[in-house]
Amino acid sequence: MKKEFLVMALATVALVACRPGGGGGEEPQAELPEWYYTGGQLGTTTNTSSMTFRQPTPATENAGLGTMFAQGDQIAEKDFVTNETGRQHGLGPVYVRSSCQHCHPNYSHGTSVPEGTYNASEVGNGTLLVVINPATQAYVPWLAGMPQLFGAAPFKAPLDPDQITVTWKTATDEHGNRFADGETYELRYPEVHMPNTAVYVYNQGYRDPDGLLENESYEVKLENTIGVYGSGLLDAITDADIIAQYEKEAADGKLQNGLNPAFWNGSFQTSGYYKNDPQWGPKRFTYALTRGPIMDAAGANAIWNITNVTRSDRQYHYLDLNGTIYAEYASKDPEVQAEFGTEQEIYDYLTSKTLPAEMTDEEFTQVMVWHRGLAVPAARNVTDSTVLRGKALFTQIGCDYCHRPTWTTGADEVRDPNHFPVTAAMPRYPNQKIWPYTDMVQHKLCMENDIRTGWCRTTPLWGRGLHRKATGDAYEARMHDTRARNVIEAIMWHGYSSQSDAYWPTQQFYNLPKEDRDAIVAFINAI
């Protein structure tokens, strides 16, 4: 016991000594620039190991929330099970994944998607299947927006992932994928094939009124998960500052596609798919900006609909966009009836709005303390001359217009549209200068086989350079569908089309000498 304690103590001393500002690092504390603290003093971790995205913020620990954070971490890390009682019970009747870790390995982005069968059960495969009507870009009614890929017996999966395949296609830009100095790069994008026989309700006799199923004329896309770290800091940005950003971009006319009219038309839309409730402010989470504030955002939503574990504010199941199609056909399935009950009993269970809560309010509070309490890693190599040159060039060529470097948080008054009595327990980040490198606005890149609707929120760049270290991924898995294997590919996809909002900054990047391009890459990987 004494020997083990001595080893741990020595290891702790070594870590402190080697850490920036710890007495033996290459970057003494007094020399660190403010952008080193990506999440401000209250939101940054200096741990940049493979566990970097799993660290609590100083604000979490300062508030005495370390135990609740650890309890939430355990819920996020462990698999939910189909038991009717016990810790993390209630998985199903159908579900997308059984844990947060499946889609967010070490709480990073999902890993790169390989060629071949879509392996939904592999930990790290964070890509979700997006099945849409190509004519309207709307989700199909016979699947959920995030289609479930598994069923808890006797229920059957709405989709059979073993029938779904991913093929990587190559694309060639106007430069022939070659810089003027001869350096080459590759551009690739995924195509997904999903036969109609993979769709459970189709096999049970359902026929789509639009004929999409019969003709296999639906479209399937991939959308990768983003890192869950730092979400609390983005939540702490004031509504007024986000509104001011929209007003600025609408007024200066620098974006050739303007702003998404379904989201902003001089003010935030209050009806339709992109509606914003003035009481809760502008949406700020997900690629499509469909979620916010954080107490009702992607994480709060996913802990319910990914697992279909009910809670007191959502005492119903997530089944399909229509809400009853899966229930109707599952209730008529003789094999389900043999195990569960009558057609009416099955239908009533699947469509009930008053199911018992399987996750307690206390457990949900723990999850949200964890989610809001995840730190962002400090920037690396902040005194390196190449990184500093890359930082200057990043601004010079205009990347900082959409990837806005910094925001300052407000008073950080936690808001909860679901009216849980838990907001008092949340970590808070008042008046912090943070460096997420996003303008929190949607733009169009006009890529081959683009994201649904073409509109995509500017993804924060903080921490992205540590993805491979955190996950063991072979590639960096950048862009919304992991198409970019490294920073160069991600940048050049931004200028693939002359209609892209980022076309001109990309052309400037293209015309830089190699040492300057490499400097920008080094900077992006450092933040």
C-alpha positions in Angstrom: 0.0 0.0 0.0 2.8 2.4 1.0 4.7 1.6 -2.2 1.7 2.2 -4.4 1.1 5.6 -2.7 4.7 6.6 -3.3 4.5 5.8 -7.0 1.3 7.8 -7.3 2.8 10.7 -5.5 5.9 10.7 -7.7 3.7 10.5 -10.8 1.7 13.5 -9.6 4.8 15.6 -9.0 6.1 14.7 -12.5 2.9 15.8 -14.1 2.9 19.1 -12.3 6.5 19.7 -13.1 6.0 19.0 -16.8 2.7 20.9 -17.2 2.7 24.5 -18.5 3.1 26.7 -15.5 4.0 23.7 -13.3 7.6 24.7 -12.8 9.4 22.5 -15.3 7.4 23.1 -18.5 8.6 24.8 -21.7 5.9 27.5 -21.3 6.1 29.3 -17.9 2.7 30.4 -16.6 3.6 34.1 -17.0 4.3 33.7 -20.7 1.1 32.0 -21.7 -1.2 34.0 -24.0 -4.8 34.3 -23.2 -5.8 32.0 -26.1 -4.0 29.2 -24.3 -7.1 29.1 -22.0 -9.5 28.0 -24.7 -12.4 27.7 -22.2 -11.3 30.6 -20.0 -10.0 30.2 -16.5 -13.2 28.4 -15.5 -13.5 26.0 -18.4 -10.0 24.9 -19.4 -8.1 21.7 -18.6 -4.4 21.4 -18.9 -4.7 17.6 -19.3 -4.0 17.0 -23.0 -3.6 13.2 -22.7 -5.9 10.6 -24.3 -8.4 11.4 -21.4 -8.4 15.2 -22.3 -12.1 15.4 -23.2 -13.2 13.7 -20.0 -11.9 16.3 -17.6 -14.2 18.4 -15.3 -13.9 22.2 -15.6 -12.4 24.1 -12.7 -15.8 25.7 -12.3 -17.3 22.2 -11.6 -14.7 21.4 -9.0 -14.9 24.9 -7.5 -18.6 24.5 -7.0 -18.2 21.2 -5.2 -19.8 19.3 -8.0 -17.0 16.7 -8.5 -19.0 13.8 -7.1 -22.1 14.6 -9.2 -19.9 15.0 -12.3 -18.4 11.6 -11.6 -21.8 10.1 -11.2 -23.0 11.6 -14.5 -19.8 10.4 -16.2 -20.6 6.9 -15.1 -24.1 7.1 -16.6 -22.7 8.4 -19.9 -19.9 5.8 -20.1 -21.7 2.6 -19.2 -24.2 0.7 -21.3 -27.9 0.9 -20.6 -29.6 -2.4 -20.3 -33.1 -3.8 -21.0 -33.7 -4.7 -17.3 -36.9 -3.3 -15.8 -35.1 -2.3 -12.6 -31.6 -1.5 -11.4 -28.9 0.9 -12.5 -29.3 2.2 -16.0 -32.2 0.0 -16.9 -34.9 0.7 -19.4 -33.1 0.4 -22.8 -35.5 0.0 -25.7 -38.0 -1.1 -27.0 -35.9 0.2 -29.9 -32.7 2.3 -29.7 -29.9 3.9 -31.6 -27.0 3.0 -29.3 -26.7 1.7 -25.7 -24.3 4.3 -24.3 -22.9 7.8 -24.9 -19.4 6.2 -25.4 -20.6 4.3 -28.5 -21.0 7.6 -30.4 -18.6 9.8 -28.4 -15.5 7.7 -27.8 -13.7 9.3 -24.8 -16.3 12.1 -25.4 -14.6 13.1 -28.7 -16.2 13.2 -32.1 -17.1 9.9 -33.7 -14.3 8.1 -35.5 -13.8 7.8 -39.3 -16.2 5.5 -41.1 -14.5 2.6 -43.0 -15.5 1.3 -46.3 -18.0 -1.6 -46.2 -20.9 -2.6 -44.0 -22.1 0.1 -41.6 -21.0 -1.4 -38.3 -23.4 0.2 -35.9 -22.3 -1.8 -32.9 -18.7 -0.7 -33.0 -17.7 1.7 -30.2 -16.6 4.9 -31.8 -18.9 4.8 -34.8 -20.7 8.0 -34.0 -22.2 8.6 -37.4 -26.0 8.7 -37.5 -28.0 7.7 -40.6 -30.1 10.5 -42.1 -32.8 9.2 -44.3 -34.6 11.9 -46.3 -36.9 12.7 -49.1 -34.5 14.2 -51.7 -37.2 16.4 -53.2 -38.0 18.1 -49.9 -34.9 17.4 -47.8 -37.4 16.4 -45.0 -36.9 13.3 -42.9 -39.0 10.3 -44.1 -42.0 9.7 -41.8 -41.4 6.0 -41.4 -38.2 6.4 -39.4 -37.0 8.6 -36.7 -34.8 11.6 -37.4 -32.1 9.5 -35.8 -33.1 6.0 -36.9 -32.9 3.2 -34.4 -30.7 0.3 -35.3 -31.5 -2.2 -32.5 -34.5 -3.7 -30.8 -35.0 -5.1 -27.4 -36.7 -8.5 -27.6 -39.4 -9.1 -28.6 -39.3 -5.8 -30.6 -37.3 -5.6 -33.8 -35.0 -3.0 -35.0 -36.6 -0.4 -37.3 -33.5 -0.7 -39.5 -31.2 -3.6 -40.1 -27.7 -2.1 -40.1 -26.1 -5.2 -41.5 -27.8 -4.5 -44.9 -26.4 -0.9 -45.0 -23.1 -0.3 -46.8 -20.8 2.7 -47.1 -18.8 3.4 -50.2 -16.2 6.1 -50.4 -16.1 8.0 -53.7 -13.4 10.4 -54.9 -13.9 14.0 -56.0 -11.6 16.3 -58.0 -11.7 20.1 -57.6 -10.9 22.8 -60.0 -7.2 22.5 -59.1 -7.0 18.8 -59.9 -6.4 18.1 -56.2 -2.9 19.6 -56.6 -1.3 22.7 -55.2 0.8 24.8 -57.6 4.0 23.6 -55.9 3.1 20.0 -56.8 1.8 18.8 -53.4 -1.3 16.7 -53.9 -4.3 16.0 -51.7 -7.3 13.8 -51.9 -11.0 14.5 -51.6 -13.5 11.8 -50.8 -17.1 11.6 -49.7 -19.4 8.7 -48.6 -22.3 7.2 -50.4 -24.7 5.1 -48.4 -26.8 2.2 -49.8 -29.8 1.0 -47.8 -32.1 -1.4 -49.5 -35.7 -1.2 -48.7 -35.5 -4.8 -47.2 -33.5 -3.2 -44.3 -36.6 -1.3 -43.3 -38.7 -3.3 -40.7 -42.1 -1.7 -41.5 -41.6 -2.3 -45.2 -41.1 -6.0 -44.6 -44.2 -5.9 -42.5 -46.3 -4.5 -45.3 -46.1 -0.7 -44.9 -46.1 1.2 -48.2 -45.0 4.8 -48.3 -47.6 7.2 -49.8 -44.8 9.0 -51.6 -43.5 5.8 -53.1 -40.0 6.3 -51.7 -39.8 2.9 -50.1 -41.0 0.9 -53.1 -38.6 2.7 -55.5 -35.8 3.0 -53.0 -35.8 6.7 -54.0 -35.1 8.0 -50.5 -31.6 9.3 -49.8 -29.3 8.2 -47.0 -26.6 10.4 -45.6 -24.1 10.2 -42.7 -23.9 12.8 -39.9 -21.1 12.3 -37.4 -21.3 13.2 -33.7 -19.4 16.1 -32.4 -17.4 16.3 -29.2 -19.6 16.9 -26.1 -16.9 18.8 -24.3 -17.2 22.6 -23.9 -21.0 22.6 -24.5 -21.6 24.4 -21.2 -19.3 27.3 -22.3 -21.2 27.7 -25.5 -24.5 27.7 -23.5 -23.1 30.6 -21.5 -22.8 32.9 -24.5 -25.5 35.5 -24.3 -28.5 35.6 -26.6 -27.7 39.2 -27.4 -24.2 38.4 -28.6 -25.5 35.6 -30.8 -28.2 37.9 -32.2 -25.5 40.6 -32.9 -23.5 38.0 -34.8 -26.4 37.2 -37.1 -27.1 40.9 -37.6 -23.5 41.6 -38.5 -23.3 38.7 -41.0 -26.6 39.7 -42.5 -25.5 43.3 -42.9 -22.0 43.0 -44.3 -22.9 40.7 -47.2 -19.7 38.7 -47.2 -21.5 35.4 -47.5 -22.7 34.7 -51.0 -25.4 32.4 -49.7 -26.5 34.8 -47.0 -28.2 33.3 -43.9 -30.6 30.4 -43.8 -34.0 32.1 -44.5 -35.8 29.3 -42.7 -33.8 30.3 -39.6 -33.2 34.0 -39.9 -35.1 36.7 -41.8 -34.1 39.9 -40.1 -34.9 38.1 -36.8 -35.1 34.5 -35.7 -38.1 32.6 -37.2 -40.7 31.6 -34.6 -42.5 29.0 -36.8 -41.5 26.0 -38.9 -38.7 23.5 -38.5 -36.1 26.1 -37.4 -38.4 28.0 -35.1 -36.9 29.8 -32.1 -38.9 30.3 -28.9 -38.1 33.9 -27.8 -38.3 32.7 -24.2 -35.3 30.4 -24.7 -33.3 32.4 -27.1 -31.6 31.4 -30.4 -30.8 27.8 -31.1 -27.1 27.0 -30.7 -26.5 23.2 -30.8 -26.5 20.5 -33.6 -25.4 21.0 -37.2 -28.9 22.1 -38.0 -29.2 24.4 -35.0 -32.3 22.6 -33.7 -31.3 22.5 -30.0 -30.7 24.9 -27.2 -30.3 25.8 -24.4 -28.1 23.0 -23.1 -30.7 21.7 -20.7 -32.8 20.8 -23.8 -30.0 20.4 -26.2 -28.3 17.5 -28.0 -27.0 15.8 -24.8 -30.3 16.2 -22.9 -32.2 14.9 -25.9 -29.8 12.1 -26.7 -29.8 10.5 -23.2 -33.5 9.9 -23.9 -34.0 9.3 -27.6 -30.7 7.4 -28.3 -31.5 4.9 -25.6 -35.3 5.3 -25.4 -34.9 5.5 -21.6 -37.9 7.5 -20.3 -37.8 10.2 -17.7 -40.3 12.4 -15.9 -40.5 15.0 -18.7 -40.5 12.5 -21.5 -42.7 9.5 -20.5 -43.0 8.2 -24.1 -40.9 6.5 -26.7 -39.0 7.9 -29.7 -40.2 5.8 -32.6 -40.6 7.5 -36.0 -41.3 10.9 -37.4 -45.0 10.1 -37.8 -45.2 8.7 -34.3 -47.4 5.7 -35.0 -46.1 3.8 -38.0 -43.6 1.5 -36.2 -46.2 1.0 -33.4 -48.9 0.0 -35.9 -46.8 -2.6 -37.7 -45.0 -4.0 -34.7 -48.3 -4.5 -33.0 -49.4 -6.7 -35.9 -46.2 -8.8 -35.9 -47.1 -12.3 -34.8 -43.7 -12.9 -33.2 -44.0 -9.7 -31.1 -47.6 -10.7 -30.1 -46.4 -14.2 -29.0 -44.0 -12.6 -26.5 -45.7 -9.4 -25.5 -49.5 -9.6 -25.8 -52.4 -8.5 -28.0 -52.2 -6.1 -30.9 -53.9 -3.4 -28.8 -51.6 -3.9 -25.8 -48.5 -3.6 -28.0 -49.9 -0.5 -29.7 -50.9 1.1 -26.5 -47.5 0.5 -24.9 -45.5 1.8 -27.9 -47.6 5.0 -28.2 -48.3 5.7 -24.5 -47.5 9.2 -23.3 -47.6 8.2 -19.6 -45.0 5.5 -19.3 -43.2 5.2 -15.9 -40.0 7.2 -15.7 -36.9 4.9 -16.0 -34.3 7.6 -15.4 -34.8 9.5 -12.1 -34.6 13.3 -11.9 -31.5 12.9 -9.8 -29.8 10.8 -12.4 -30.7 13.3 -15.1 -29.3 16.1 -12.9 -26.0 14.1 -12.6 -25.9 13.7 -16.4 -26.4 17.4 -17.0 -23.8 18.4 -14.4 -21.4 16.1 -16.3 -22.4 17.4 -19.7 -22.2 21.1 -18.6 -19.1 20.4 -16.6 -16.8 19.0 -19.4 -13.7 21.1 -19.9 -12.0 22.0 -23.2 -8.3 21.2 -23.5 -5.8 24.1 -23.4 -4.2 25.1 -26.7 -0.9 23.5 -27.4 2.4 24.8 -28.6 1.3 28.4 -28.1 4.8 29.8 -28.2 5.9 27.8 -31.3 6.9 30.1 -34.1 5.2 28.0 -36.8 1.9 27.9 -34.8 2.1 31.7 -34.3 2.6 32.3 -38.0 -0.3 29.9 -38.7 -2.5 31.9 -36.3 -1.7 35.1 -38.1 -2.4 33.6 -41.5 -5.6 32.0 -40.3 -6.9 35.6 -39.8 -5.2 37.0 -42.8 -6.9 34.8 -45.3 -10.3 35.1 -43.7 -10.9 31.8 -41.9 -11.7 33.7 -38.8 -14.9 35.1 -40.3 -16.9 31.9 -39.8 -14.5 30.3 -37.4 -14.8 33.3 -35.1 -12.0 32.8 -32.6 -13.4 34.2 -29.4 -16.5 35.0 -27.4 -17.1 36.4 -23.9 -19.7 34.6 -21.8 -22.4 36.5 -19.9 -23.8 36.0 -16.4 -24.6 32.4 -17.4 -28.1 32.0 -16.1 -28.9 28.4 -16.7 -32.3 27.9 -18.4 -34.3 24.8 -18.7 -37.3 24.5 -21.1 -38.2 21.1 -19.6 -38.6 22.8 -16.2 -36.5 20.4 -14.2 -35.7 21.7 -10.7 -32.0 21.1 -11.3 -30.6 24.3 -12.7 -29.2 25.4 -9.3 -26.8 22.4 -9.4 -25.2 23.3 -12.8 -21.6 24.5 -13.3 -21.5 28.1 -14.4 -19.0 30.1 -16.5 -19.7 33.8 -16.0 -17.6 36.5 -17.9 -15.1 34.1 -19.4 -13.2 34.8 -22.6 -13.4 31.6 -24.5 -11.8 30.5 -27.8 -14.2 28.0 -29.6 -13.5 29.2 -33.2 -17.1 29.2 -34.3 -19.6 32.0 -35.2 -22.5 29.8 -34.0 -24.2 30.4 -37.4 -25.1 28.1 -40.3 -23.3 28.4 -43.7 -23.2 26.5 -47.0 -20.1 24.8 -48.4 -21.9 23.3 -51.4 -19.9 20.0 -51.3 -20.5 16.8 -53.2 -23.2 14.8 -51.5 -23.6 17.6 -48.9 -25.2 17.6 -45.5 -29.0 17.6 -45.4 -30.4 21.0 -46.6 -26.8 22.2 -47.3 -26.9 24.4 -44.2 -24.5 23.5 -41.4 -23.4 25.3 -38.2 -19.8 26.2 -38.1 -18.2 23.4 -36.0 -16.1 24.6 -33.1 -12.4 23.9 -33.8 -11.3 23.8 -30.1 -9.8 20.4 -29.2 -10.1 18.9 -32.6 -6.4 18.4 -32.9 -6.5 15.9 -30.1 -9.2 13.6 -31.7 -6.8 10.9 -32.8 -5.0 10.8 -29.4 -8.3 10.5 -27.6 -9.9 7.9 -29.8 -7.1 6.0 -31.5 -8.7 6.8 -34.8 -6.6 6.3 -37.9 -7.8 9.7 -39.3 -8.9 13.0 -37.9 -12.6 12.5 -38.9 -13.2 16.1 -39.8 -16.4 17.5 -41.5 -19.9 16.4 -40.8 -19.6 12.9 -42.2 -15.9 12.2 -41.5 -15.0 12.8 -45.2 -11.8 14.7 -44.3 -9.0 12.6 -43.0 -6.8 15.6 -42.2 -6.9 19.4 -42.0 -5.8 19.9 -45.6 -8.7 17.8 -46.9 -11.1 19.7 -44.7 -9.9 23.1 -45.9 -10.0 22.1 -49.6 -13.5 20.8 -49.2 -14.5 24.3 -48.1 -13.5 25.6 -51.5 -14.7 22.6 -53.6 -17.5 24.7 -55.2 -17.3 28.3 -56.3 -20.7 28.7 -54.6 -19.3 27.9 -51.2 -19.4 30.6 -48.5 -15.7 29.7 -47.8 -14.6 29.6 -51.5 -12.4 32.8 -51.4 -10.5 32.0 -48.1 -9.9 28.5 -49.5 -8.4 30.0 -52.7 -6.1 32.1 -50.7 -5.0 29.1 -48.7 -4.4 27.3 -52.0 -2.1 30.1 -53.2 0.1 30.1 -50.1 3.5 28.5 -50.2 3.8 25.1 -48.5 5.4 26.4 -45.4 2.5 28.8 -44.8 -0.1 26.1 -45.5 1.7 23.8 -43.0 1.7 26.7 -40.5 -2.0 27.0 -40.7 -2.4 23.3 -40.3 -0.1 23.4 -37.2 -2.2 26.2 -35.7 -5.5 24.4 -36.3 -4.2 21.2 -34.7 -2.9 23.3 -31.8 -6.2 24.9 -30.8 
